[in-house]
Amino acid sequence: MSNYTNLPAPSPEQGLNRYMQDIRKFPMLEPEEEYMLAKRWVDHEDSGAAHRLVTSHLRLAAKIAMGYRGYGLPQAEVVSEANVGLMQAVKRFDPEKGFRLSTYAMWWIRASIQEYVLRSWSLVKLGTTSAQKKLFFNLRKAKNRIGALEDGDLHPDHVKRIANDLSVTEAEVISMNRRLSGGDASLNATVGSEDGGTAQWQDWLEDETMDQAGDYEAKDEMESRHALLMQAMDVLNDREKDILRQRRLEDKPVTLEALSEQYSVSRERIRQIEVRAFEKLQARMKDLAVESGAFEDA
């Protein structure tokens, strides 16, 4: 496979300003040109064609990544994960299906970002119910849909409507809203440009949403994440699996004291096993994510 180290990459040192300027230099593709490049990749594994397909869609990946602001994760890393998903999409794209690459890529980009968010376990554990995961990834969209744009706690009527729409409890809506609020950057924020002028974040990003996007959004992404977790669990022994499951994967985690009595060891020993098991599981999940189809270096 081609080496993609020459792609623009966001970094904490430069910030997203410079990255946005860099990716805007890559031209968008006309449908016919995109089709021919995709055919060259499929038929001849033309790395130059794949590179052009990727770079022409970096703005799409960045736009989708911006939708995951405020999860307590470095935005540069979220954008990088979006680019991984984009490369996966290019690798698997079949131009004969009749739709644009942007339509196909959106699902892969979102799946890659969500996999990263879930792997991080920064705000939500993998063992939560599918409804809670849906709330985690859809609360902002639900708020925007009903015009709940206020800061701080939601109005009770808004809480009730969101809870009903997403099939969760009102308490879960309130809790998740408090956890996710306060960290977002506005797409209307002003950024600098090369010519000394100013623009807004949204000006750097072009909406390439296609009508067929709903076909891919209908996929159950959470099932894929759960399958990845189950596969990664094989790296643990039986005791590690049981302790990690009871401590991290239950809606109501079992206490260290209860597990120490169950296994006749100290609470500190249970804590050590839990931490070590989590580290092993996290490392294995990252390996599986790479094995699942990201571009490889030549």
C-alpha positions in Angstrom: 0.0 0.0 0.0 1.0 3.6 -0.5 2.7 5.5 2.3 0.5 8.3 3.5 3.0 10.1 5.7 2.9 13.1 3.3 -0.7 13.9 4.1 -1.3 17.1 6.0 -1.8 16.2 9.7 -3.2 18.3 12.5 -0.9 18.8 15.5 -1.3 20.4 18.9 1.7 22.6 18.2 0.3 24.2 15.1 -3.3 24.0 16.0 -6.2 23.4 13.6 -5.9 26.9 12.0 -2.8 25.9 9.9 -4.3 22.4 9.1 -7.5 23.9 7.8 -5.5 26.2 5.5 -3.4 23.3 4.3 -6.3 21.0 3.4 -8.3 23.8 1.7 -5.5 23.8 -1.0 -6.6 20.5 -2.3 -9.3 20.9 -5.1 -12.6 19.2 -5.0 -13.2 16.5 -7.7 -15.8 16.5 -10.4 -17.9 13.3 -10.6 -16.2 12.1 -13.7 -12.7 12.7 -12.4 -13.6 11.0 -9.1 -14.9 8.0 -11.0 -11.7 7.6 -13.1 -9.4 8.0 -10.1 -11.4 5.4 -8.2 -11.3 3.0 -11.1 -7.5 3.5 -11.3 -7.3 2.5 -7.6 -9.6 -0.5 -7.9 -8.1 -1.8 -11.1 -4.5 -1.0 -10.8 -3.9 0.0 -7.1 -2.7 3.4 -8.3 -1.4 5.0 -5.1 -1.4 8.4 -6.8 -5.1 8.1 -7.6 -5.9 7.0 -4.0 -3.9 9.9 -2.6 -6.0 12.4 -4.7 -9.2 10.8 -3.6 -8.2 11.1 0.1 -6.9 14.7 -0.1 -9.9 15.9 -2.0 -12.1 14.7 0.9 -10.0 15.9 3.9 -12.4 18.8 4.4 -15.3 16.4 4.7 -13.4 14.4 7.3 -12.6 17.6 9.2 -16.3 18.8 9.1 -17.5 15.5 10.5 -14.8 15.6 13.2 -16.0 19.0 14.3 -19.3 17.4 15.2 -17.5 15.5 18.0 -16.1 18.5 19.8 -16.5 18.7 23.5 -16.0 15.0 24.3 -12.9 15.8 26.4 -10.5 14.6 23.6 -7.8 16.4 21.7 -9.4 17.8 18.6 -6.3 17.1 16.5 -6.6 13.4 17.4 -10.3 13.3 16.5 -9.4 14.8 13.1 -6.7 12.2 12.7 -9.1 9.4 13.4 -11.5 10.9 10.9 -8.8 10.7 8.3 -8.2 7.1 9.2 -11.8 6.4 8.5 -11.6 8.3 5.2 -8.6 6.2 4.1 -10.6 3.0 4.9 -13.4 4.3 2.8 -11.2 5.0 -0.2 -9.6 1.6 0.1 -13.1 -0.1 -0.1 -14.9 2.3 -2.4 -16.5 0.7 -5.4 -17.3 3.4 -8.1 -19.6 1.1 -10.0 -22.2 1.3 -7.2 -23.3 4.6 -8.6 -22.9 7.0 -5.6 -20.2 9.5 -4.7 -17.2 8.8 -2.5 -18.4 11.4 0.0 -21.6 9.4 0.6 -19.8 6.2 1.3 -17.0 7.8 3.3 -19.3 9.5 5.8 -20.1 6.2 7.5 -16.5 5.1 7.7 -15.4 8.5 9.1 -18.0 8.5 11.8 -17.3 4.9 12.7 -13.6 5.6 13.1 -14.2 8.6 15.3 -16.8 6.8 17.4 -14.4 3.8 17.8 -11.8 6.2 19.1 -14.2 7.9 21.5 -15.4 4.6 22.9 -11.8 3.3 23.1 -10.8 6.3 25.2 -13.5 5.6 27.8 -13.2 9.2 28.7 -16.9 9.9 29.1 -18.8 6.7 28.5 -18.0 3.0 29.2 -18.4 0.4 26.5 -20.8 -1.5 28.7 -23.6 1.0 28.7 -26.8 0.2 26.9 -27.3 0.9 23.2 -29.8 3.6 24.2 -27.2 5.4 26.3 -24.7 5.2 23.6 -27.2 6.7 21.2 -27.8 9.5 23.7 -24.0 10.1 24.0 -23.6 10.5 20.2 -26.9 12.2 19.4 -27.6 14.7 22.3 -26.3 17.7 20.4 -28.3 16.9 17.3 -31.4 16.3 19.4 -31.0 19.7 21.1 -30.5 21.5 17.9 -33.6 19.9 16.4 -35.9 21.2 19.1 -34.0 24.6 19.5 -32.7 23.8 22.9 -29.7 26.1 22.5 -29.4 27.4 26.1 -26.3 26.9 28.1 -26.4 25.0 31.4 -29.3 22.7 32.3 -32.0 22.0 29.8 -35.6 23.1 30.3 -37.8 20.3 31.7 -39.9 20.2 28.5 -36.8 19.8 26.4 -35.5 17.1 28.7 -38.7 15.2 28.4 -38.8 15.4 24.7 -35.2 14.3 24.2 -35.7 11.4 26.6 -38.7 10.3 24.7 -37.1 10.7 21.2 -33.9 8.7 22.2 -35.6 6.2 24.5 -33.6 7.0 27.7 -34.6 8.4 31.1 -34.9 12.1 31.8 -32.2 11.6 34.4 -29.8 10.2 31.8 -30.5 13.2 29.5 -29.7 15.7 32.3 -26.6 13.8 33.4 -25.2 13.5 29.8 -26.0 17.1 29.0 -24.0 18.3 32.0 -21.0 16.1 31.1 -20.9 17.2 27.5 -21.6 20.9 28.0 -19.0 23.6 28.3 -16.3 22.2 25.9 -17.7 23.1 22.4 -16.1 25.5 20.0 -18.5 27.3 17.7 -18.3 26.8 14.0 -18.9 30.5 13.8 -15.7 31.3 15.6 -13.3 33.5 13.6 -10.1 32.2 12.3 -7.2 33.8 10.3 -6.4 33.1 6.7 -3.3 33.3 4.6 -4.1 36.6 3.0 -4.5 38.3 6.4 -8.3 38.2 6.2 -10.7 36.4 8.6 -13.2 33.7 8.1 -15.3 31.4 10.1 -14.6 27.7 10.8 -17.6 26.8 8.7 -16.2 28.7 5.8 -13.3 26.2 5.6 -15.7 23.3 5.3 -17.8 22.3 2.3 -21.0 20.4 2.9 -20.8 17.3 0.6 -23.8 15.6 2.1 -25.5 13.4 -0.5 -29.1 12.0 -0.5 -27.8 8.4 -0.2 -26.2 9.1 3.1 -29.2 7.8 5.0 -28.4 4.3 3.7 -25.2 4.2 5.5 -26.3 6.0 8.6 -28.9 3.3 9.1 -26.2 0.8 9.9 -25.9 -0.2 13.5 -22.5 1.2 14.3 -22.8 0.2 18.0 -23.0 -3.5 17.1 -19.7 -3.2 15.4 -18.1 -1.6 18.5 -19.6 -4.3 20.7 -18.2 -7.0 18.4 -14.8 -5.4 18.6 -14.9 -5.3 22.4 -16.0 -9.0 22.6 -13.1 -10.0 20.3 -10.6 -8.0 22.3 -11.7 -9.6 25.5 -10.0 -12.8 24.5 -6.7 -11.3 25.6 -7.8 -11.5 29.2 -7.9 -14.5 31.5 -11.1 -15.6 33.2 -10.5 -13.6 36.4 -9.6 -10.5 34.5 -12.7 -10.8 32.3 -15.0 -11.2 35.3 -13.5 -8.3 37.3 -13.4 -6.0 34.4 -17.0 -6.9 33.4 -18.3 -6.3 36.9 -16.3 -3.1 37.4 -16.6 -1.5 34.0 -19.3 -3.2 31.9 -22.2 -3.2 34.2 -24.8 -0.4 34.5 -24.2 -0.5 38.2 -20.5 -1.4 38.9 -19.7 -3.9 41.7 -17.7 -2.4 44.5 -14.1 -3.2 45.1 -15.1 -4.5 48.6 -17.6 -6.9 47.2 -15.1 -8.3 44.7 -12.4 -8.6 47.3 -14.7 -10.8 49.3 -15.6 -12.8 46.2 -12.0 -13.5 45.3 -10.6 -13.5 48.9 -8.0 -10.8 48.1 -7.6 -7.2 49.1 -9.5 -4.3 47.5 -6.1 -2.9 46.3 -5.4 -6.2 44.5 -8.8 -6.1 42.8 -8.1 -2.5 41.7 -4.7 -3.5 40.3 -6.2 -6.4 38.3 -8.9 -4.1 37.0 -6.4 -1.5 35.9 -4.1 -4.0 34.3 -7.0 -5.8 32.5 -8.3 -2.4 31.1 -4.8 -1.6 29.8 -4.5 -5.0 28.1 -8.0 -4.6 26.6 -7.4 -1.1 25.4 -4.1 -2.1 23.7 -5.8 -5.1 22.0 -8.7 -2.9 20.8 -6.3 -0.5 19.2 -4.5 -3.4 17.5 -7.8 -4.8 16.2 -8.8 -1.4 14.9 -5.6 -1.2 12.9 -6.0 -4.7 11.6 -9.6 -4.0 10.5 -8.4 -2.1 7.4 -6.6 1.2 7.9 -4.1 1.9 5.1 -0.7 0.3 5.6 2.7 1.7 4.7 4.4 0.2 1.7 
